[in-house]
Amino acid sequence: MPEATDPKKPLPVEFSEMLTDPDGPVEDESEVTEPDRPSARQEATTVEAKLSPEAALELGHLLVRTAWIDLQLSPHEWVAVLHIAASLGLDLESLQMLSGELRGELPIPAPNFSLLAPHKEKVLEATRRVINADHVLAPVEEEFLSTIALALNKHRG
C-alpha cells in the first residue's frame, strides 16, 4: 500500500510533474504497461470536459474532499485528482488551488451539489476513479460515494 502523504509537506516532485503520467512518458497512447490497469492519463481522459468552468472547479473540490475522506492521501489519489481536473479543462490557477487543498494549505469548500447534479454520471465516475486510485477501498470511501449519489439525486431537477 502506498504511504500516506502528510498534507503539510509538499510531495517530493514539482507541480508540473504531477500533471505527467505517473507511469512515465507514454510514446504510444495505446500502450498500457499493465493490461488490467490503465494509466492515470487514460483514466482521466474518459471524464469528458463538457462541464462549465464553474462545475469543473466544483468537481475538482469534490475530488479533493474524496481523496481526503479516509484521512489518508496516497500519491495515486493526488495524481488522479490532478489528472481528472486537468482533463476537465481547468486552468493552471485552479489546478494550483486544488494542489493547495490537497496539501492542506487551503480549505476545501463544501460541495455545491446543485451545480453538480446535472452531471451526476460524470461526477460519480470521477469520484470512483479517485477512490479506486490507491486500490484500497476504505468503508468510509464507499459510504461517501453513496452520500454523493444521494445528494446529487436530491438536487437533480
N, C-alpha and C positions, 0 to 999 in steps of 0.2 A: 504494500500500500504506500503511495507517495506520502511524503512527510507534509504535515500541515504547515502553512505559511503564517508567520507572525504578521498580523495586519499593520504593525507599527514599523516593520522593516520592509524596504523595497526588495523586490526579487533581485537576484544577482545578475540580471540582464537589463539592457536598455529597453525603454518603452517600445521603440521601433522594432526591436527584435521580437517582442511579444506579438506583433502583427504578422510574423512569418510563420510558416508551418513548423510545428514542434518536431516533426519528423525530418526536418532539413529541407533544403530546396527541392522542389519537385520539377524535374525536367519535363516529364510526360504526365499530364493531368490524369491520364487513365491508369497510371501506375499506383498501385496500393501495396504497401510493404507487407501488411497483414491482411489476408483475404477476408477475414471476418470482422475487421475493424477499419473503417475508413478514416483517413486523416482528418484532423480538425478543420482543415481548409475545405475538404469535400463536404463535411457535415455542415459547415457554416453556409456554404453556397446554396444548400437546399432551402434555407429560410429566405424566402423571396423578399426583395426590397420594395414592396408595394405599400408600405405604411407611410403615413405622413411623417415629416421630421419630428413632430411632437410625439406621435405614437411610437416611433422608433426609439426615441430617447427614453420614453416611459418604459418601454420593453427592456431597454438596457438597464434601467434602475431595478426593474423586477428581477432581471437575471443576476444582478449583483446580490440582491437580497436572497435569491435562491441559492447562490453559491455559498453564502454565509449561514444558511438556515441551520446547518448541523454544527455550527460554531467552529468549523474547520474549513480552511480554504486550501485545496490542493493546487499545485501548479497546472494540472489538467483543467480544473474548473476555471482558473484565471484565464487561461488561453482560450477556452471555449467561449467565455463571456465576451472577450475582446474580438474574437473571430466573428461571432454572430453579430455583435454590434457593428463591426466594420462592414459586414455583408449587408446590413440594413442601410448603409449609406451615411452613417453618422460622420460628422466632420471631426477633425483632429481635436478640437477643443472639447467636444462631447466625449470622445474616447479618453482624453486625459482626465476628464471629470470622473468617468466610470472607473478609471485606473485608481484615482484618489479614493473613491469609495471602496474599491477592492482592498486597498492598503489600510483602510480605516481612518484616513485623514479627513474625509468628508462624510457628513451624514448621508444615509440612504433615504431618499424621500419615500413617504408612504405611497403604495400603489394607487394609481388612478384607474380603477377598473372600468369606469365609464368610457374612458378613452381607448382602452384595450379591448373591450367587449366585442366590437365589430370584427376583430381579428382573432377570435378565440382559437381557431385551429393553429394559426402561426404562433401565437403566444404559448400554447401548450406544447407544440413541437419544440420551440426554442428552449422552454423550461426543462423539458425532458432531456434535451441534449446536454444542458449544464449539469443536471442531476446525474446523468449517466457518464459524464466525462471522466470521473475518477474510478469508475467501475465498482463503486461501493454504494449500495442503496441503504441509507440510514432510515429507520422508521419515520423520523421527523420529516425527511425529504418526501417520502410517499404521502404523508399526511398534508404537507404543504402543497403538493401538486393537486390533491383533491380539493383543498381550500381554494386554490386559484381557480379551478374549474367551476366550483360552486359560485364564487364571486363573479366570474365572467358571465355565467348564466343569469345571475340575479340582475346584472347591469345591462344585459342584452335587451334591445328594444323589440 
